[in-house]
Amino acid sequence: MFWIGSVDFVKKTNIGEPEFAWDETDPEGFRAGMARLGGLLGAVETGISVYELPPGQAVCPYHYECGEEEWLLVLVGAPTLRTPDGEERLAPWDVACFPRGPRGAHQIRNDTGEDARVLMFSTVVHPTATVYPDSDKVGVWVGDPEVDMTVPRSAKVGYYDGEERPGRR
C-alpha cells in the first residue's frame, strides 16, 4: 500500500470497457466519446483519457500545446495521425509523443469505416495555452471555466490597451 498523510489507498480502474461521455454540442467531425480517468483516479500532475472515435470523427482540431506534453497510444482500429510531417495511418499499440510547441502539433481522426479507440495522456499544467493553426486561434486555460477562453489571434491587443493611468479612477 502507498501512504501519504491520511491517504491509505491507490485508486484504480479498468480501461477495457470505459464509460464514455458524449458531448452533444460537439460539431460533426469532432464527435468522440471520452472517458477522463485522471480526475477519477485522483491524479494532479498528469491526465489520461480514452477516446472512442466513430468513423469520420476526430478527437479535436489540429493543435499544439504550449505548456503540456501529450502522448497517444492506439488501442483499437486504425486512426489517422496528422503532424507537421504529414499524415499516417496508425495501428493498435502504436505510440506517439507530442512535445510542447509547434513541432508537437497533432490531430487524431478516424478515416476508416470501423470505430477506433485511443488513449491519450499528458502532463497537466495551469495556466497553459493551446494553439490551433488551421483556424488561427489560441486557447488560454487557467483552470477556471469563468476565465478559460479560446480567441482568434486577431483579437490580440497591446499590453496597456484599456488600462488607465494609476490614480486616475
HUZI-V209372 format. One record per residue. N is the residue number from 1. D_CENTER is the distance of its C-alpha to the mean C-alpha in Angstrom with 1 decimal. Layout:
N:D_CENTER, N:D_CENTER
This chain:
1:31.2, 2:29.1, 3:30.5, 4:29.2, 5:31.5, 6:31.8, 7:28.8, 8:30.5, 9:27.9, 10:24.8, 11:22.6, 12:21.6, 13:20.4, 14:20.8, 15:18.0, 16:20.8, 17:20.7, 18:17.8, 19:18.1, 20:15.5, 21:14.9, 22:15.1, 23:14.6, 24:17.9, 25:17.0, 26:14.4, 27:16.5, 28:17.9, 29:15.9, 30:12.6, 31:13.9, 32:12.0, 33:13.0, 34:10.7, 35:12.1, 36:10.5, 37:12.9, 38:12.4, 39:14.1, 40:16.4, 41:17.7, 42:18.1, 43:15.6, 44:15.5, 45:14.4, 46:11.8, 47:9.3, 48:9.3, 49:8.6, 50:10.9, 51:10.5, 52:13.9, 53:14.3, 54:17.7, 55:19.6, 56:18.6, 57:15.1, 58:11.7, 59:8.2, 60:7.5, 61:9.7, 62:10.5, 63:9.0, 64:9.3, 65:8.5, 66:11.9, 67:11.8, 68:9.4, 69:10.0, 70:7.8, 71:9.8, 72:10.4, 73:13.5, 74:15.1, 75:17.1, 76:18.9, 77:19.7, 78:19.4, 79:16.2, 80:16.3, 81:14.2, 82:14.6, 83:14.8, 84:17.3, 85:19.9, 86:19.7, 87:18.8, 88:19.6, 89:19.8, 90:18.6, 91:20.4, 92:20.0, 93:19.4, 94:18.2, 95:15.8, 96:14.0, 97:12.8, 98:11.0, 99:12.8, 100:12.3, 101:13.9, 102:15.0, 103:16.0, 104:12.4, 105:11.5, 106:10.2, 107:9.9, 108:10.6, 109:13.2, 110:16.3, 111:19.6, 112:21.8, 113:23.9, 114:22.6, 115:19.5, 116:16.9, 117:14.8, 118:12.1, 119:10.8, 120:7.8, 121:8.4, 122:8.1, 123:10.3, 124:10.0, 125:11.8, 126:13.4, 127:14.3, 128:11.9, 129:11.2, 130:9.1, 131:11.6, 132:11.9, 133:15.1, 134:16.3, 135:16.6, 136:17.4, 137:15.2, 138:13.7, 139:11.4, 140:12.9, 141:11.6, 142:14.4, 143:13.8, 144:16.3, 145:15.7, 146:19.1, 147:18.1, 148:14.4, 149:14.7, 150:13.9, 151:17.1, 152:18.7, 153:19.8, 154:23.3, 155:23.2, 156:23.6, 157:26.7, 158:28.9, 159:28.5, 160:31.7, 161:31.2, 162:32.4, 163:33.7, 164:37.3, 165:39.7, 166:39.8, 167:42.7, 168:43.1, 169:41.6
